[in-house]
Amino acid sequence: MYSQGLNGQNLDVNETPEFLAAFQARIDADEKIEPNDPMPAAYRKTLIRQIGQHAHSEIVGMLPEANWITRAPTLRRKTALLAKVQDEGGHGLYLYSAAETLGVSREAMTEELLSGKAKYSSIFNYPTLSWADMGAIGWLVDGAAIMNQVPLCRCSYGPYARAMIRVCKEESFHQRQGYELMISLCNGTAAQKAMAQDSLNRWWWPSLMMFGPSDSDSQHSDQSTAWKIKRFTNDELRQKFVDATVKQADHLGLSIPDPDLVWNETKNDGQGGYDFGDIDWDEFWKVVKGHGPMNKDRIAARKQAWEEGAWVREAALAYAEKQKQQTAQQVTA
């Protein structure tokens, strides 16, 4: 997707006050920052962290759904789920490629993931217990992802913004697929609708946690917003998600598992919005720090895949070197 030559060559920048002011002026003017443009070290570091975490989330996010491919109830559901999991793998590759333009290798990012230094979305550390979870993940998890990712199409860093355009198009299909599955369950038998409600009960709060800690506890939100890496804060996106999703749950005939959920006409500058209950941030930080229900399993699966795929990477490098030598021989012949 991106040339390996675009590897953030201008790493050493004299970050004078004049340079920083000029860089911020480019950001404020909505100019795109490209790989070989001079940029502050903190801007580069923030992008590497965020894009890397995003890429890891796409790859690890394949695991909860891949678990159900062989158990899908119909061929149509199986092919749809298989295509979705394949899409997620592609998203991870787009994002790793975008991160590589900042001067970090894919190997280094993967090593940080496997060591626990790099994080991925907390949502993927929960188990998928029923077929209805495939619907809830598509509806809620991918719905939350779209809410978070559409603004990234206007991110100040060019490669990231361009990668997100395709990612968001595909995520919109994932969300529709999940919601359509939930509609089928809710229009089915009483047992099927109960299964859908149970899935909503288990995935609602983890989906709200997907947006990250509250703004008061977010270490990077203010600076990322100033650099226009992010366009909205965590709490702003979470509120938008709740306001949109409650109406969808009403259409399904399902109940949001929050007794404190109530419409507030004064929210959103008088346009109205939902007040909702307190998120269990202790659970959130427990999962982020590696103590969720599936943390160990997810990392173990990624480590196994990385180790067993070593021969593929080595073969690809050997083939590329062979092609390079043959091209060089043809030029000198």
N, C-alpha and C positions, 0 to 999 in steps of 0.2 A: 504493500500500500504506500509506504514511504521509502525513499531511498536511504540506505544505510549511510550514505554520505552526509545526510542531514543529521548530524549527531551533536548539535550544540557546540560548534567549534569555538565560539567566543565565550569561553568559560571564565576567563580572567578579565574582569571589568573594574576599572577604577570608579568605585561608587561614590563619587563626589556629590555634594548636595545639588549641583547643577545637573548631573546625569540623572539622579533620582527624580528631580523635578521634571526633566524632559521626558523621562519614561512614563511618569504618571500622566503627563499631558497627552501622550499618545493613547494611554488607556482611556482617559476622560473623553478623548475625541473618537472613541470606538474604533481605533485602528487595530488591526490584527497583528499580534506579535508572532513572528515566524522563527523557525529553529535557529537560524544563524544570526538573528538580531541580537544585539547586546541586551542583556537583561540582568536585573539584580539577582544575586545568588539565592536570596530568600524566595523570590518568585519562582525560580527554577526548582528549588527544593520543594516548595508547596505543590507545584504541578506534578512532580515525580511522585510525591506521596499520594496525591489525590487520584491521578490517573492509574498509578499502580494498584491502589486499593480497589478502584473501579474494575480494572482488568481481572484482578484476583476474584472479585465478587462474581463476575460473569462466568469464570471457569468453575469455581466452587459451586456456583448456583446450578450447574448442570446436574450435580449429584442427587439432590432430593427428588427431582423429577425423573431422571434416568432410572431410578429405583422402581418406577411404575410402568416403564415401557412394555415389558413382557406381560404385565398384568392388566393392560388396558382392556376394557370390556368389548370393544369392537375394533375392526380393522381401521375404520375411519379415525377413531380416537387414537389408535396406536400410531398411525402415520402422522397425525397432527402433532402428537407429543414428541415423536422422533424428530420432526422438522423443527420444532421449537427448541429442543435441546441442541440440535445442530446449530441453530441461529445463535444461541448463547455462546457456544464455542467460537463462532466467528466474531462475535462482539469482543470477546477477550483478545483475539488476535489483532483486531483493529486497534484496540487500546494499548496493547503492548507495543505495537508499531509506533503509535503516537508518542508513547513514553520514551522509546528509544531515540527519538529525534532530540531529546533533551540531554543525551549523553550517558544514559544508563542502559546497561545490557539486560536482556530478558533473563539471562541466567542469574544475574545479581538480584533481580526482582523476585524470581522464583525462590532463590535461596533465603531471602528475607521472609517470604511467606512461610516456607517450611520450618524456619527457625522460630517463628512466632513474632518476629520483629515487625513485619508488615501485617496489616489487618485486612479483613474483608467484611462484607455486610453481616451484621449480627443475625439477620433473618434466616440465614442458611444453616444456622446451628440448631434448628428445631427439626424434629422428625416428621416425616409424612406418613401418617397413620392410616389413611383411608384414601379411596379413589377421589372423594370429594376434595381432598387437599390439592389435587391438580387444578380444580376449578378455582379454589380460594387463592392459590398462589398466582394464577394468571390474573384473576380479578383484583386482588388486594396488593400482592407483592409487585407485580408488573405495573399495576396502576400507580402505586407509590413511586416506582422507578421512573415512570413517564413524567409524573409531577416534578420529580427532582431533575430529570435529564433534559427535558425540553428546553429549559433556560440555558443548559450547557451548549446548545447549538449556537448560542451567542457569546460563548466564552471568549475571553480576550486572546487566548492562545490558539492560533489557526489550526494546527493539526488536530487538536482535541475537538474543537468546534465542528470541523468537517467530518470527523469520525462519528460524532454524535448524530448527525443528520440521518445517516442510514440506520444507526442503532435505534433511534426513536421511531422510525417508520416501522421497523420490525417489531419493536416492543408494543406498538399499538395493536398489531395483530395478535400478539400474545395475550394482551389484556382482553381483547374481544373474544378470543378462544376460551379463556377462563370464564368470562361472564356467561358466554353461551352454554358452557358446561353446567354452570350453576343454575341457569334458567331451566335446563333439561331436568336436573335433579329436583328443583323446586316444583316443577310441573308433573313430577312423577308420583311415585307412591309416597305414603306417609313416612315410610322408613327412609326413602331417598331424601326427602326434605329434611328429616331429622339429621341425617348424615351431613347435609349441607350446613345446617345450623351449628352442628358440633364443630365443623371445620372452621366456620366463621368465628366461633367462640375462641378457638385456639390460636387463630392467626391474626385477630384484630389488633391486639396490643403489640405483638412483635412487629406488625406492619407500621404502627405509629412510631415505634422505636427506630425504624429504618432511616428516618430523617436525621438521626443523630441526636446528641444531647441538646437540652434547652439552650437558648441563646446565651443565657447567663453563665453556662458552664462550657461553652464551646471555645476552644483555644484559638481556632484558626478562622472563625467565621467573619470577624470584622475586617481583617486584612484581605481575605479572599474576596470579600465583597468590594472592597476598595479597588482591588486589582481587576475586578470584573471577571474573575474566575468563576465565582458564584454571582447570581443575580438576585437571589432571595435568601433570607436567613432560614435556618432549620425550622423555627417555629412558624414562620410565614408559610412555608411549604406544607408543614403538617396541618395547619389550619385549612388550607386550600383542599388538601386531600380529604379531611373529615367532611367538609361542606359538600364535596362532590359525591362521596361514597355513601353517606347516609341515605341520600335520595335513591341510589341504586339498590341499597338493601331494602328500602321500602317497596320498590318495584318487585323485588324477588319475594316479598312476604317474609323476610328474615328480620331478626331483632339484633341490633348492635349490642354487644355484651357490656354495656356501660350504663348503670343506673343514673349517673350524673349527666347524661347527655340531654341537652335542652337547647332549644332555639333562642338566640339572643339578638334582638332586632338592632341593638346598638353597635354590634361588631362590624368590622370591615367598613369603617367610616359611614356607619348608618345603613349599609346595605344588608346587614344581617349575617349571622353565622352561628355555628354551634359552639356552645360551651361543652367541654367534655372533662371526664374525670382525670385524676392524677395518674401519670405513668409511673410504673414501678421502676425507678431508675436504678435501684439496687440490683434488680434482675438484669437490666441492660448492661451495667458495668461488669457484672459477674460473667455474662456471656462474652463481652468484648475482651475480657482478660483471660479467656480460654476455658471457662468452667461451665459452658452451656451443655445441653443434653447431647449434642452431636459434634462438639469441637474436635475432640480427639479423633473421631471417625473421619471427619472431613479432611483433616491434615494428613492422616494415615493414608487415605485414598489418593490424595494428591502426591504424597511422597512415593507411593508405589508406582503411580503412573509416570512420574518423573524418572525414577530409576529404571523401570522397564522400557521406557522410551528412549533411553540413552543411545541404543544402537541405531535408531532412526535418525537422530540428530547427527551422529557420527557419520552415517552413510550419506546423509544430505551434504555435509561439509566435504566429504571425500569426493562426491560427484561434482560439486561446485568447483573444487580445486582441479579436478581432471578436465572439466570443461574450460577452465581458465587457461590451463597449460596447452590444450589443443588449439584454442584461439590464438595464443601467443605463437605457437608453431606455424600456424597458417599465415600470420602476419609477417613472420620472418622468412617464410619459404620463398 
